[in-house]
Amino acid sequence: MDVNGEKPKLHRAVFDKALTFVLAGFGFVAALAWNDAIQSIFDEVFGTTGQSSLLAKFGYAILLTAIITIVSLRLGKDVGPK
């Protein structure tokens, strides 16, 4: 199976894919940590009971969606064809 370097290419591809998954996992954990921190800020500012808590959660979701959309669009422009 070592004809024309087939086996080393396969091992490298598997390693690269595994590394991608591990880094994505770390990114997900970091995102969860930031999510928890930002939610704690909203809880401090708006409280954690009743209607204000519900409005704060929707406000948080809308704000976060807007920020992620803007960042995604900016990154797409930077990475896309020129």
N, CA, C and O atoms as a CHARMM CRD file, in Angstrom:
* protein
*
  328
    1    1 MET  N      0.80100  -1.20300   0.00000 PROA 1      0.00000
    2    1 MET  CA     0.00000   0.00000   0.00000 PROA 1      0.00000
    3    1 MET  C      0.83900   1.25900   0.00000 PROA 1      0.00000
    4    1 MET  O      0.29900   2.36500   0.01200 PROA 1      0.00000
    5    2 ASP  N      2.10700   1.11100  -0.01300 PROA 2      0.00000
    6    2 ASP  CA     2.98100   2.26900   0.03300 PROA 2      0.00000
    7    2 ASP  C      3.37000   2.71400  -1.36300 PROA 2      0.00000
    8    2 ASP  O      4.32700   3.46700  -1.54100 PROA 2      0.00000
    9    3 VAL  N      2.61600   2.23900  -2.36400 PROA 3      0.00000
   10    3 VAL  CA     2.90300   2.59200  -3.74200 PROA 3      0.00000
   11    3 VAL  C      2.52700   4.05700  -3.96500 PROA 3      0.00000
   12    3 VAL  O      1.41100   4.47700  -3.65900 PROA 3      0.00000
   13    4 ASN  N      3.45600   4.81000  -4.49200 PROA 4      0.00000
   14    4 ASN  CA     3.25300   6.22900  -4.79100 PROA 4      0.00000
   15    4 ASN  C      2.85200   7.06000  -3.57300 PROA 4      0.00000
   16    4 ASN  O      2.22000   8.10500  -3.72300 PROA 4      0.00000
   17    5 GLY  N      3.20900   6.61100  -2.38100 PROA 5      0.00000
   18    5 GLY  CA     2.92600   7.38800  -1.18600 PROA 5      0.00000
   19    5 GLY  C      1.47100   7.41200  -0.77000 PROA 5      0.00000
   20    5 GLY  O      1.04600   8.35000  -0.09400 PROA 5      0.00000
   21    6 GLU  N      0.69000   6.40800  -1.15200 PROA 6      0.00000
   22    6 GLU  CA    -0.74300   6.37700  -0.84900 PROA 6      0.00000
   23    6 GLU  C     -1.00500   6.32400   0.65700 PROA 6      0.00000
   24    6 GLU  O     -1.84800   7.07200   1.15200 PROA 6      0.00000
   25    7 LYS  N     -0.31100   5.46900   1.38900 PROA 7      0.00000
   26    7 LYS  CA    -0.57300   5.29700   2.80600 PROA 7      0.00000
   27    7 LYS  C     -0.22200   6.55900   3.60500 PROA 7      0.00000
   28    7 LYS  O     -1.02500   6.98400   4.43500 PROA 7      0.00000
   29    8 PRO  N      0.93900   7.16600   3.38800 PROA 8      0.00000
   30    8 PRO  CA     1.22100   8.39500   4.13500 PROA 8      0.00000
   31    8 PRO  C      0.21500   9.50600   3.85600 PROA 8      0.00000
   32    8 PRO  O     -0.10100  10.28000   4.75900 PROA 8      0.00000
   33    9 LYS  N     -0.29500   9.60500   2.63000 PROA 9      0.00000
   34    9 LYS  CA    -1.29600  10.62900   2.32200 PROA 9      0.00000
   35    9 LYS  C     -2.57400  10.38500   3.11100 PROA 9      0.00000
   36    9 LYS  O     -3.19200  11.32500   3.61200 PROA 9      0.00000
   37   10 LEU  N     -2.97200   9.10700   3.22200 PROA 10     0.00000
   38   10 LEU  CA    -4.17600   8.77000   3.96500 PROA 10     0.00000
   39   10 LEU  C     -4.00500   9.11300   5.43500 PROA 10     0.00000
   40   10 LEU  O     -4.90200   9.70000   6.04000 PROA 10     0.00000
   41   11 HSD  N     -2.85900   8.75200   6.02000 PROA 11     0.00000
   42   11 HSD  CA    -2.59900   9.06000   7.42700 PROA 11     0.00000
   43   11 HSD  C     -2.61000  10.56500   7.65200 PROA 11     0.00000
   44   11 HSD  O     -3.14300  11.03600   8.65600 PROA 11     0.00000
   45   12 ARG  N     -2.03600  11.31400   6.74200 PROA 12     0.00000
   46   12 ARG  CA    -2.00300  12.77400   6.86700 PROA 12     0.00000
   47   12 ARG  C     -3.41200  13.36000   6.78300 PROA 12     0.00000
   48   12 ARG  O     -3.75500  14.28000   7.52500 PROA 12     0.00000
   49   13 ALA  N     -4.22300  12.82200   5.87700 PROA 13     0.00000
   50   13 ALA  CA    -5.60100  13.29900   5.73000 PROA 13     0.00000
   51   13 ALA  C     -6.41000  13.01600   6.99100 PROA 13     0.00000
   52   13 ALA  O     -7.18000  13.86500   7.44200 PROA 13     0.00000
   53   14 VAL  N     -6.23500  11.82200   7.56100 PROA 14     0.00000
   54   14 VAL  CA    -6.94000  11.46400   8.79200 PROA 14     0.00000
   55   14 VAL  C     -6.47300  12.36700   9.93600 PROA 14     0.00000
   56   14 VAL  O     -7.29200  12.85800  10.71300 PROA 14     0.00000
   57   15 PHE  N     -5.17200  12.58500  10.04000 PROA 15     0.00000
   58   15 PHE  CA    -4.63300  13.45100  11.08000 PROA 15     0.00000
   59   15 PHE  C     -5.16900  14.87200  10.92800 PROA 15     0.00000
   60   15 PHE  O     -5.57900  15.48500  11.91300 PROA 15     0.00000
   61   16 ASP  N     -5.17000  15.39800   9.71400 PROA 16     0.00000
   62   16 ASP  CA    -5.66400  16.75300   9.46800 PROA 16     0.00000
   63   16 ASP  C     -7.13700  16.87900   9.84700 PROA 16     0.00000
   64   16 ASP  O     -7.54200  17.86900  10.45700 PROA 16     0.00000
   65   17 LYS  N     -7.93500  15.88000   9.48500 PROA 17     0.00000
   66   17 LYS  CA    -9.36300  15.91800   9.80500 PROA 17     0.00000
   67   17 LYS  C     -9.57600  15.82700  11.31700 PROA 17     0.00000
   68   17 LYS  O    -10.41100  16.54700  11.86500 PROA 17     0.00000
   69   18 ALA  N     -8.83300  14.95500  11.99300 PROA 18     0.00000
   70   18 ALA  CA    -8.95500  14.83000  13.44300 PROA 18     0.00000
   71   18 ALA  C     -8.55800  16.14100  14.12700 PROA 18     0.00000
   72   18 ALA  O     -9.20900  16.56600  15.08100 PROA 18     0.00000
   73   19 LEU  N     -7.51100  16.76900  13.64800 PROA 19     0.00000
   74   19 LEU  CA    -7.07500  18.05000  14.20300 PROA 19     0.00000
   75   19 LEU  C     -8.15800  19.10800  14.01000 PROA 19     0.00000
   76   19 LEU  O     -8.40300  19.91600  14.90600 PROA 19     0.00000
   77   20 THR  N     -8.79900  19.10800  12.85900 PROA 20     0.00000
   78   20 THR  CA    -9.89100  20.04500  12.60200 PROA 20     0.00000
   79   20 THR  C    -11.02900  19.83400  13.59300 PROA 20     0.00000
   80   20 THR  O    -11.58300  20.80300  14.11300 PROA 20     0.00000
   81   21 PHE  N    -11.38200  18.58100  13.85800 PROA 21     0.00000
   82   21 PHE  CA   -12.45500  18.28200  14.80600 PROA 21     0.00000
   83   21 PHE  C    -12.08800  18.70400  16.22100 PROA 21     0.00000
   84   21 PHE  O    -12.92200  19.25400  16.94100 PROA 21     0.00000
   85   22 VAL  N    -10.85600  18.45300  16.62000 PROA 22     0.00000
   86   22 VAL  CA   -10.41100  18.83600  17.96600 PROA 22     0.00000
   87   22 VAL  C    -10.44400  20.35500  18.11800 PROA 22     0.00000
   88   22 VAL  O    -10.92900  20.86700  19.12800 PROA 22     0.00000
   89   23 LEU  N     -9.93700  21.07100  17.13000 PROA 23     0.00000
   90   23 LEU  CA    -9.94700  22.53200  17.20300 PROA 23     0.00000
   91   23 LEU  C    -11.37700  23.07800  17.18400 PROA 23     0.00000
   92   23 LEU  O    -11.67100  24.05500  17.87300 PROA 23     0.00000
   93   24 ALA  N    -12.25500  22.46600  16.41500 PROA 24     0.00000
   94   24 ALA  CA   -13.66300  22.88200  16.41200 PROA 24     0.00000
   95   24 ALA  C    -14.28900  22.65000  17.78600 PROA 24     0.00000
   96   24 ALA  O    -15.08600  23.46200  18.25600 PROA 24     0.00000
   97   25 GLY  N    -13.92900  21.54900  18.42100 PROA 25     0.00000
   98   25 GLY  CA   -14.42100  21.26600  19.76900 PROA 25     0.00000
   99   25 GLY  C    -13.95900  22.31100  20.76900 PROA 25     0.00000
  100   25 GLY  O    -14.74000  22.76500  21.60500 PROA 25     0.00000
  101   26 PHE  N    -12.68800  22.69400  20.68700 PROA 26     0.00000
  102   26 PHE  CA   -12.18100  23.74900  21.57000 PROA 26     0.00000
  103   26 PHE  C    -12.88800  25.07200  21.29500 PROA 26     0.00000
  104   26 PHE  O    -13.20300  25.81500  22.22400 PROA 26     0.00000
  105   27 GLY  N    -13.13500  25.36300  20.03600 PROA 27     0.00000
  106   27 GLY  CA   -13.86500  26.57800  19.69100 PROA 27     0.00000
  107   27 GLY  C    -15.27700  26.57000  20.25500 PROA 27     0.00000
  108   27 GLY  O    -15.77100  27.59700  20.72000 PROA 27     0.00000
  109   28 PHE  N    -15.92100  25.41800  20.21400 PROA 28     0.00000
  110   28 PHE  CA   -17.26400  25.27900  20.76100 PROA 28     0.00000
  111   28 PHE  C    -17.26400  25.49400  22.26800 PROA 28     0.00000
  112   28 PHE  O    -18.14700  26.16900  22.79900 PROA 28     0.00000
  113   29 VAL  N    -16.28500  24.92800  22.95800 PROA 29     0.00000
  114   29 VAL  CA   -16.18000  25.10900  24.40500 PROA 29     0.00000
  115   29 VAL  C    -15.95000  26.58100  24.74000 PROA 29     0.00000
  116   29 VAL  O    -16.54700  27.10600  25.67900 PROA 29     0.00000
  117   30 ALA  N    -15.09100  27.24000  23.97800 PROA 30     0.00000
  118   30 ALA  CA   -14.85600  28.66800  24.20100 PROA 30     0.00000
  119   30 ALA  C    -16.13700  29.46600  23.95800 PROA 30     0.00000
  120   30 ALA  O    -16.44100  30.39100  24.71100 PROA 30     0.00000
  121   31 ALA  N    -16.88200  29.11800  22.92000 PROA 31     0.00000
  122   31 ALA  CA   -18.14100  29.80700  22.64400 PROA 31     0.00000
  123   31 ALA  C    -19.13800  29.61100  23.78100 PROA 31     0.00000
  124   31 ALA  O    -19.84800  30.54700  24.14800 PROA 31     0.00000
  125   32 LEU  N    -19.19900  28.41900  24.33600 PROA 32     0.00000
  126   32 LEU  CA   -20.09600  28.17900  25.46700 PROA 32     0.00000
  127   32 LEU  C    -19.67600  28.99900  26.68500 PROA 32     0.00000
  128   32 LEU  O    -20.52700  29.51500  27.40900 PROA 32     0.00000
  129   33 ALA  N    -18.38100  29.11900  26.91000 PROA 33     0.00000
  130   33 ALA  CA   -17.89000  29.91300  28.04000 PROA 33     0.00000
  131   33 ALA  C    -18.26500  31.38800  27.85800 PROA 33     0.00000
  132   33 ALA  O    -18.71800  32.03600  28.80100 PROA 33     0.00000
  133   34 TRP  N    -18.07600  31.91200  26.65000 PROA 34     0.00000
  134   34 TRP  CA   -18.45700  33.29900  26.37400 PROA 34     0.00000
  135   34 TRP  C    -19.96400  33.48300  26.49600 PROA 34     0.00000
  136   34 TRP  O    -20.42500  34.49500  27.02200 PROA 34     0.00000
  137   35 ASN  N    -20.72400  32.52300  26.01800 PROA 35     0.00000
  138   35 ASN  CA   -22.17800  32.58900  26.12500 PROA 35     0.00000
  139   35 ASN  C    -22.60000  32.69100  27.59000 PROA 35     0.00000
  140   35 ASN  O    -23.44900  33.51100  27.94200 PROA 35     0.00000
  141   36 ASP  N    -22.01300  31.86700  28.42600 PROA 36     0.00000
  142   36 ASP  CA   -22.33900  31.88600  29.85200 PROA 36     0.00000
  143   36 ASP  C    -21.96100  33.22800  30.48100 PROA 36     0.00000
  144   36 ASP  O    -22.71500  33.77600  31.28600 PROA 36     0.00000
  145   37 ALA  N    -20.79900  33.75000  30.11500 PROA 37     0.00000
  146   37 ALA  CA   -20.35800  35.03100  30.66800 PROA 37     0.00000
  147   37 ALA  C    -21.29100  36.16700  30.24600 PROA 37     0.00000
  148   37 ALA  O    -21.66000  37.00600  31.06800 PROA 37     0.00000
  149   38 ILE  N    -21.66600  36.19300  28.98700 PROA 38     0.00000
  150   38 ILE  CA   -22.54400  37.25600  28.49500 PROA 38     0.00000
  151   38 ILE  C    -23.93600  37.12200  29.09900 PROA 38     0.00000
  152   38 ILE  O    -24.56800  38.12900  29.42200 PROA 38     0.00000
  153   39 GLN  N    -24.41900  35.90200  29.25600 PROA 39     0.00000
  154   39 GLN  CA   -25.72100  35.71100  29.89400 PROA 39     0.00000
  155   39 GLN  C    -25.68800  36.18300  31.34400 PROA 39     0.00000
  156   39 GLN  O    -26.67400  36.73000  31.83700 PROA 39     0.00000
  157   40 SER  N    -24.58100  35.98000  32.02100 PROA 40     0.00000
  158   40 SER  CA   -24.45000  36.44900  33.40600 PROA 40     0.00000
  159   40 SER  C    -24.51800  37.97000  33.47000 PROA 40     0.00000
  160   40 SER  O    -25.11300  38.53300  34.38800 PROA 40     0.00000
  161   41 ILE  N    -23.90400  38.63300  32.48800 PROA 41     0.00000
  162   41 ILE  CA   -23.97700  40.09700  32.43400 PROA 41     0.00000
  163   41 ILE  C    -25.42800  40.53600  32.24800 PROA 41     0.00000
  164   41 ILE  O    -25.89500  41.44600  32.93300 PROA 41     0.00000
  165   42 PHE  N    -26.13800  39.89300  31.32700 PROA 42     0.00000
  166   42 PHE  CA   -27.53700  40.24100  31.11500 PROA 42     0.00000
  167   42 PHE  C    -28.36700  39.97500  32.36600 PROA 42     0.00000
  168   42 PHE  O    -29.26300  40.75600  32.68400 PROA 42     0.00000
  169   43 ASP  N    -28.08800  38.89200  33.07800 PROA 43     0.00000
  170   43 ASP  CA   -28.81100  38.60300  34.31600 PROA 43     0.00000
  171   43 ASP  C    -28.56600  39.68500  35.35400 PROA 43     0.00000
  172   43 ASP  O    -29.48600  40.08200  36.06900 PROA 43     0.00000
  173   44 GLU  N    -27.33400  40.16200  35.44000 PROA 44     0.00000
  174   44 GLU  CA   -27.00600  41.22500  36.39500 PROA 44     0.00000
  175   44 GLU  C    -27.73500  42.51600  36.04500 PROA 44     0.00000
  176   44 GLU  O    -28.25900  43.20100  36.92300 PROA 44     0.00000
  177   45 VAL  N    -27.76400  42.83700  34.77300 PROA 45     0.00000
  178   45 VAL  CA   -28.35000  44.10600  34.33600 PROA 45     0.00000
  179   45 VAL  C    -29.87400  44.07000  34.38400 PROA 45     0.00000
  180   45 VAL  O    -30.49900  45.01300  34.87000 PROA 45     0.00000
  181   46 PHE  N    -30.48000  42.98600  33.88200 PROA 46     0.00000
  182   46 PHE  CA   -31.92800  42.92800  33.73500 PROA 46     0.00000
  183   46 PHE  C    -32.63900  42.08900  34.79000 PROA 46     0.00000
  184   46 PHE  O    -33.86900  42.06600  34.82500 PROA 46     0.00000
  185   47 GLY  N    -31.89600  41.40400  35.64400 PROA 47     0.00000
  186   47 GLY  CA   -32.52400  40.53200  36.63500 PROA 47     0.00000
  187   47 GLY  C    -32.84800  39.17900  36.03200 PROA 47     0.00000
  188   47 GLY  O    -32.69800  38.97000  34.82900 PROA 47     0.00000
  189   48 THR  N    -33.29600  38.26000  36.88100 PROA 48     0.00000
  190   48 THR  CA   -33.53800  36.89300  36.41000 PROA 48     0.00000
  191   48 THR  C    -34.96500  36.42400  36.64500 PROA 48     0.00000
  192   48 THR  O    -35.22900  35.22200  36.61900 PROA 48     0.00000
  193   49 THR  N    -35.88800  37.34900  36.87300 PROA 49     0.00000
  194   49 THR  CA   -37.25500  36.91000  37.14300 PROA 49     0.00000
  195   49 THR  C    -38.24400  37.57200  36.19600 PROA 49     0.00000
  196   49 THR  O    -38.06000  38.71700  35.78300 PROA 49     0.00000
  197   50 GLY  N    -39.27400  36.84900  35.86800 PROA 50     0.00000
  198   50 GLY  CA   -40.42300  37.38700  35.17800 PROA 50     0.00000
  199   50 GLY  C    -40.19700  37.85500  33.75900 PROA 50     0.00000
  200   50 GLY  O    -39.33200  37.35000  33.04300 PROA 50     0.00000
  201   51 GLN  N    -41.00100  38.84000  33.36700 PROA 51     0.00000
  202   51 GLN  CA   -41.05400  39.34200  32.00400 PROA 51     0.00000
  203   51 GLN  C    -39.73500  39.97000  31.57700 PROA 51     0.00000
  204   51 GLN  O    -39.32500  39.81600  30.42700 PROA 51     0.00000
  205   52 SER  N    -39.06300  40.67600  32.48400 PROA 52     0.00000
  206   52 SER  CA   -37.81400  41.33600  32.10400 PROA 52     0.00000
  207   52 SER  C    -36.74500  40.31100  31.72400 PROA 52     0.00000
  208   52 SER  O    -35.91500  40.56900  30.85100 PROA 52     0.00000
  209   53 SER  N    -36.76700  39.15900  32.37400 PROA 53     0.00000
  210   53 SER  CA   -35.81400  38.10200  32.04000 PROA 53     0.00000
  211   53 SER  C    -36.07200  37.56700  30.63700 PROA 53     0.00000
  212   53 SER  O    -35.13100  37.32400  29.88200 PROA 53     0.00000
  213   54 LEU  N    -37.31100  37.38800  30.29400 PROA 54     0.00000
  214   54 LEU  CA   -37.67100  36.89400  28.96400 PROA 54     0.00000
  215   54 LEU  C    -37.26000  37.90700  27.89900 PROA 54     0.00000
  216   54 LEU  O    -36.68000  37.53600  26.87900 PROA 54     0.00000
  217   55 LEU  N    -37.55600  39.17400  28.13000 PROA 55     0.00000
  218   55 LEU  CA   -37.15800  40.21300  27.18500 PROA 55     0.00000
  219   55 LEU  C    -35.64100  40.29600  27.06500 PROA 55     0.00000
  220   55 LEU  O    -35.11400  40.50000  25.97100 PROA 55     0.00000
  221   56 ALA  N    -34.94300  40.14000  28.17500 PROA 56     0.00000
  222   56 ALA  CA   -33.48400  40.18300  28.14700 PROA 56     0.00000
  223   56 ALA  C    -32.91600  39.02800  27.32100 PROA 56     0.00000
  224   56 ALA  O    -31.94700  39.20700  26.58400 PROA 56     0.00000
  225   57 LYS  N    -33.51100  37.86000  27.44500 PROA 57     0.00000
  226   57 LYS  CA   -33.03300  36.70800  26.67600 PROA 57     0.00000
  227   57 LYS  C    -33.25000  36.90400  25.17800 PROA 57     0.00000
  228   57 LYS  O    -32.38700  36.56700  24.36800 PROA 57     0.00000
  229   58 PHE  N    -34.41000  37.45100  24.81800 PROA 58     0.00000
  230   58 PHE  CA   -34.65200  37.72200  23.40000 PROA 58     0.00000
  231   58 PHE  C    -33.72800  38.83100  22.89500 PROA 58     0.00000
  232   58 PHE  O    -33.22200  38.76400  21.77500 PROA 58     0.00000
  233   59 GLY  N    -33.51500  39.84200  23.72400 PROA 59     0.00000
  234   59 GLY  CA   -32.58000  40.90900  23.35600 PROA 59     0.00000
  235   59 GLY  C    -31.18300  40.37300  23.15800 PROA 59     0.00000
  236   59 GLY  O    -30.49100  40.75000  22.21300 PROA 59     0.00000
  237   60 TYR  N    -30.76700  39.49000  24.05300 PROA 60     0.00000
  238   60 TYR  CA   -29.45200  38.85100  23.95400 PROA 60     0.00000
  239   60 TYR  C    -29.34200  38.05300  22.66400 PROA 60     0.00000
  240   60 TYR  O    -28.33800  38.14500  21.95800 PROA 60     0.00000
  241   61 ALA  N    -30.37200  37.27100  22.35500 PROA 61     0.00000
  242   61 ALA  CA   -30.35400  36.44000  21.14100 PROA 61     0.00000
  243   61 ALA  C    -30.30300  37.30800  19.88500 PROA 61     0.00000
  244   61 ALA  O    -29.57000  36.99900  18.94600 PROA 61     0.00000
  245   62 ILE  N    -31.07600  38.38600  19.86500 PROA 62     0.00000
  246   62 ILE  CA   -31.08800  39.27600  18.69900 PROA 62     0.00000
  247   62 ILE  C    -29.74500  39.97700  18.55100 PROA 62     0.00000
  248   62 ILE  O    -29.19800  40.04300  17.45100 PROA 62     0.00000
  249   63 LEU  N    -29.21200  40.50000  19.64800 PROA 63     0.00000
  250   63 LEU  CA   -27.91400  41.17800  19.61000 PROA 63     0.00000
  251   63 LEU  C    -26.81600  40.22900  19.14600 PROA 63     0.00000
  252   63 LEU  O    -26.00200  40.58800  18.29600 PROA 63     0.00000
  253   64 LEU  N    -26.79200  39.03100  19.69700 PROA 64     0.00000
  254   64 LEU  CA   -25.77300  38.05400  19.32400 PROA 64     0.00000
  255   64 LEU  C    -25.89700  37.66000  17.85400 PROA 64     0.00000
  256   64 LEU  O    -24.89000  37.52500  17.15900 PROA 64     0.00000
  257   65 THR  N    -27.12600  37.47600  17.38200 PROA 65     0.00000
  258   65 THR  CA   -27.34200  37.14100  15.97500 PROA 65     0.00000
  259   65 THR  C    -26.83300  38.25300  15.06200 PROA 65     0.00000
  260   65 THR  O    -26.19800  37.98400  14.04300 PROA 65     0.00000
  261   66 ALA  N    -27.11100  39.49300  15.42900 PROA 66     0.00000
  262   66 ALA  CA   -26.64900  40.62200  14.63100 PROA 66     0.00000
  263   66 ALA  C    -25.12400  40.68800  14.59600 PROA 66     0.00000
  264   66 ALA  O    -24.53600  40.89800  13.53500 PROA 66     0.00000
  265   67 ILE  N    -24.49000  40.51300  15.73300 PROA 67     0.00000
  266   67 ILE  CA   -23.02600  40.56600  15.79600 PROA 67     0.00000
  267   67 ILE  C    -22.41100  39.44500  14.95400 PROA 67     0.00000
  268   67 ILE  O    -21.47700  39.68300  14.18800 PROA 67     0.00000
  269   68 ILE  N    -22.93100  38.23100  15.09600 PROA 68     0.00000
  270   68 ILE  CA   -22.39100  37.09200  14.35000 PROA 68     0.00000
  271   68 ILE  C    -22.60400  37.28500  12.84600 PROA 68     0.00000
  272   68 ILE  O    -21.73800  36.93200  12.04600 PROA 68     0.00000
  273   69 THR  N    -23.74400  37.83700  12.46600 PROA 69     0.00000
  274   69 THR  CA   -24.01000  38.08600  11.05200 PROA 69     0.00000
  275   69 THR  C    -23.01700  39.09200  10.48000 PROA 69     0.00000
  276   69 THR  O    -22.47300  38.88500   9.39600 PROA 69     0.00000
  277   70 ILE  N    -22.78500  40.17200  11.20300 PROA 70     0.00000
  278   70 ILE  CA   -21.84100  41.19600  10.74400 PROA 70     0.00000
  279   70 ILE  C    -20.42900  40.63000  10.63700 PROA 70     0.00000
  280   70 ILE  O    -19.73300  40.86400   9.64900 PROA 70     0.00000
  281   71 VAL  N    -20.01100  39.89000  11.65200 PROA 71     0.00000
  282   71 VAL  CA   -18.66600  39.30000  11.62500 PROA 71     0.00000
  283   71 VAL  C    -18.54400  38.30900  10.47500 PROA 71     0.00000
  284   71 VAL  O    -17.51700  38.27800   9.79700 PROA 71     0.00000
  285   72 SER  N    -19.57400  37.50000  10.24500 PROA 72     0.00000
  286   72 SER  CA   -19.53900  36.52100   9.15000 PROA 72     0.00000
  287   72 SER  C    -19.43600  37.21900   7.79800 PROA 72     0.00000
  288   72 SER  O    -18.67600  36.79100   6.93000 PROA 72     0.00000
  289   73 LEU  N    -20.19300  38.28000   7.62300 PROA 73     0.00000
  290   73 LEU  CA   -20.14100  39.01800   6.37300 PROA 73     0.00000
  291   73 LEU  C    -18.75700  39.64500   6.15300 PROA 73     0.00000
  292   73 LEU  O    -18.23400  39.63200   5.03900 PROA 73     0.00000
  293   74 ARG  N    -18.17900  40.18700   7.21400 PROA 74     0.00000
  294   74 ARG  CA   -16.84500  40.78900   7.12600 PROA 74     0.00000
  295   74 ARG  C    -15.79200  39.73100   6.79900 PROA 74     0.00000
  296   74 ARG  O    -14.91700  39.95900   5.96300 PROA 74     0.00000
  297   75 LEU  N    -15.87800  38.58600   7.45300 PROA 75     0.00000
  298   75 LEU  CA   -14.91500  37.52000   7.17900 PROA 75     0.00000
  299   75 LEU  C    -15.09000  36.99300   5.76100 PROA 75     0.00000
  300   75 LEU  O    -14.10800  36.66400   5.09600 PROA 75     0.00000
  301   76 GLY  N    -16.32300  36.91000   5.29800 PROA 76     0.00000
  302   76 GLY  CA   -16.57600  36.45500   3.93000 PROA 76     0.00000
  303   76 GLY  C    -15.97100  37.37100   2.91100 PROA 76     0.00000
  304   76 GLY  O    -15.48100  36.90400   1.88200 PROA 76     0.00000
  305   77 LYS  N    -15.98600  38.66600   3.15800 PROA 77     0.00000
  306   77 LYS  CA   -15.37300  39.63700   2.25300 PROA 77     0.00000
  307   77 LYS  C    -13.85600  39.51300   2.27300 PROA 77     0.00000
  308   77 LYS  O    -13.20100  39.62700   1.23700 PROA 77     0.00000
  309   78 ASP  N    -13.29900  39.27700   3.46400 PROA 78     0.00000
  310   78 ASP  CA   -11.85300  39.17400   3.59000 PROA 78     0.00000
  311   78 ASP  C    -11.29100  37.89800   2.98000 PROA 78     0.00000
  312   78 ASP  O    -10.16100  37.88300   2.49200 PROA 78     0.00000
  313   79 VAL  N    -12.08900  36.81500   3.00600 PROA 79     0.00000
  314   79 VAL  CA   -11.62100  35.52000   2.54700 PROA 79     0.00000
  315   79 VAL  C    -12.01300  35.26100   1.10400 PROA 79     0.00000
  316   79 VAL  O    -11.32200  34.52300   0.40100 PROA 79     0.00000
  317   80 GLY  N    -13.09700  35.84800   0.65400 PROA 80     0.00000
  318   80 GLY  CA   -13.64000  35.57600  -0.66700 PROA 80     0.00000
  319   80 GLY  C    -12.74400  36.04500  -1.78900 PROA 80     0.00000
  320   80 GLY  O    -11.70000  36.65300  -1.55700 PROA 80     0.00000
  321   81 PRO  N    -13.17100  35.75100  -3.03500 PROA 81     0.00000
  322   81 PRO  CA   -12.37100  36.14200  -4.19500 PROA 81     0.00000
  323   81 PRO  C    -12.28000  37.66200  -4.31600 PROA 81     0.00000
  324   81 PRO  O    -13.21000  38.38700  -3.96400 PROA 81     0.00000
  325   82 LYS  N    -11.16800  38.11100  -4.80900 PROA 82     0.00000
  326   82 LYS  CA   -10.91300  39.55700  -4.91500 PROA 82     0.00000
  327   82 LYS  C    -11.02500  39.99900  -6.33400 PROA 82     0.00000
  328   82 LYS  O    -10.84500  41.18100  -6.62800 PROA 82     0.00000
